[in-house]
Each structure stands twice: as structure tokens, then as C-alpha cells.
Amino acid sequence: MAGFVPPPQPPSVSPDPEPDRTTPDDENAMLFCPVCSTRLQNQKCKLFCALCGYYLSCADYY
């Protein structure tokens, strides 16, 4: 058929992500290592990455 135009399709809806799943977007980005994206561990006045050794001193927060 010449000139046939199919009817428009409704937009697809993606399912909601799992609400209990923790990602860097859900928490303060400062709590994740900028090198390897592992969650940093709190050690006194430092945030420390157990995987790669990166650390952030409390003096570095500002």
C-alpha cells in the first residue's frame, strides 16, 4: 500500500530499579573512592580505600 503510515506506538516504560540497592548516586559521592569506586572506610579523621589504598584526610574535605 502506498502512503500507509503505521499508528504511533505508546512510549515504553522501564521498570523501577530496586529500592534497596545502594549505588554511588544514592549516597554522598565523597564516600566512594575516585580511583576504583569502592566504598571508603572511615578511620578516625580519614576515609580510606581498602582496595587501592587511596585516602582522604579530614583536612581535604574543604
MODELLER restraints for C-alpha pairs under 7 A, 6 or more apart:
rsr = mdl.restraints
at = mdl.atoms
rsr.add(forms.Gaussian(group=physical.xy_distance, feature=features.Distance(at['CA:24:A'], at['CA:32:A']), mean=6.93, stdev=0.5))
rsr.add(forms.Gaussian(group=physical.xy_distance, feature=features.Distance(at['CA:31:A'], at['CA:39:A']), mean=5.91, stdev=0.5))
rsr.add(forms.Gaussian(group=physical.xy_distance, feature=features.Distance(at['CA:31:A'], at['CA:40:A']), mean=5.40, stdev=0.5))
rsr.add(forms.Gaussian(group=physical.xy_distance, feature=features.Distance(at['CA:32:A'], at['CA:38:A']), mean=5.54, stdev=0.5))
rsr.add(forms.Gaussian(group=physical.xy_distance, feature=features.Distance(at['CA:32:A'], at['CA:39:A']), mean=4.35, stdev=0.5))
rsr.add(forms.Gaussian(group=physical.xy_distance, feature=features.Distance(at['CA:32:A'], at['CA:40:A']), mean=5.25, stdev=0.5))
rsr.add(forms.Gaussian(group=physical.xy_distance, feature=features.Distance(at['CA:33:A'], at['CA:39:A']), mean=6.15, stdev=0.5))
rsr.add(forms.Gaussian(group=physical.xy_distance, feature=features.Distance(at['CA:33:A'], at['CA:40:A']), mean=5.94, stdev=0.5))
rsr.add(forms.Gaussian(group=physical.xy_distance, feature=features.Distance(at['CA:33:A'], at['CA:49:A']), mean=6.35, stdev=0.5))
rsr.add(forms.Gaussian(group=physical.xy_distance, feature=features.Distance(at['CA:38:A'], at['CA:49:A']), mean=6.79, stdev=0.5))
rsr.add(forms.Gaussian(group=physical.xy_distance, feature=features.Distance(at['CA:40:A'], at['CA:47:A']), mean=5.56, stdev=0.5))
rsr.add(forms.Gaussian(group=physical.xy_distance, feature=features.Distance(at['CA:40:A'], at['CA:48:A']), mean=5.19, stdev=0.5))
rsr.add(forms.Gaussian(group=physical.xy_distance, feature=features.Distance(at['CA:40:A'], at['CA:49:A']), mean=4.80, stdev=0.5))
rsr.add(forms.Gaussian(group=physical.xy_distance, feature=features.Distance(at['CA:41:A'], at['CA:47:A']), mean=5.40, stdev=0.5))
rsr.add(forms.Gaussian(group=physical.xy_distance, feature=features.Distance(at['CA:41:A'], at['CA:48:A']), mean=5.06, stdev=0.5))
rsr.add(forms.Gaussian(group=physical.xy_distance, feature=features.Distance(at['CA:41:A'], at['CA:49:A']), mean=6.17, stdev=0.5))
rsr.add(forms.Gaussian(group=physical.xy_distance, feature=features.Distance(at['CA:42:A'], at['CA:48:A']), mean=6.33, stdev=0.5))
rsr.add(forms.Gaussian(group=physical.xy_distance, feature=features.Distance(at['CA:45:A'], at['CA:57:A']), mean=6.12, stdev=0.5))
rsr.add(forms.Gaussian(group=physical.xy_distance, feature=features.Distance(at['CA:45:A'], at['CA:58:A']), mean=5.20, stdev=0.5))
rsr.add(forms.Gaussian(group=physical.xy_distance, feature=features.Distance(at['CA:46:A'], at['CA:55:A']), mean=6.52, stdev=0.5))
rsr.add(forms.Gaussian(group=physical.xy_distance, feature=features.Distance(at['CA:46:A'], at['CA:56:A']), mean=5.46, stdev=0.5))
rsr.add(forms.Gaussian(group=physical.xy_distance, feature=features.Distance(at['CA:46:A'], at['CA:57:A']), mean=4.46, stdev=0.5))
rsr.add(forms.Gaussian(group=physical.xy_distance, feature=features.Distance(at['CA:46:A'], at['CA:58:A']), mean=5.68, stdev=0.5))
rsr.add(forms.Gaussian(group=physical.xy_distance, feature=features.Distance(at['CA:47:A'], at['CA:55:A']), mean=5.46, stdev=0.5))
rsr.add(forms.Gaussian(group=physical.xy_distance, feature=features.Distance(at['CA:47:A'], at['CA:56:A']), mean=5.06, stdev=0.5))
rsr.add(forms.Gaussian(group=physical.xy_distance, feature=features.Distance(at['CA:47:A'], at['CA:57:A']), mean=6.56, stdev=0.5))
rsr.add(forms.Gaussian(group=physical.xy_distance, feature=features.Distance(at['CA:48:A'], at['CA:54:A']), mean=5.95, stdev=0.5))
rsr.add(forms.Gaussian(group=physical.xy_distance, feature=features.Distance(at['CA:48:A'], at['CA:55:A']), mean=4.32, stdev=0.5))
rsr.add(forms.Gaussian(group=physical.xy_distance, feature=features.Distance(at['CA:48:A'], at['CA:56:A']), mean=6.51, stdev=0.5))
rsr.add(forms.Gaussian(group=physical.xy_distance, feature=features.Distance(at['CA:49:A'], at['CA:55:A']), mean=6.13, stdev=0.5))
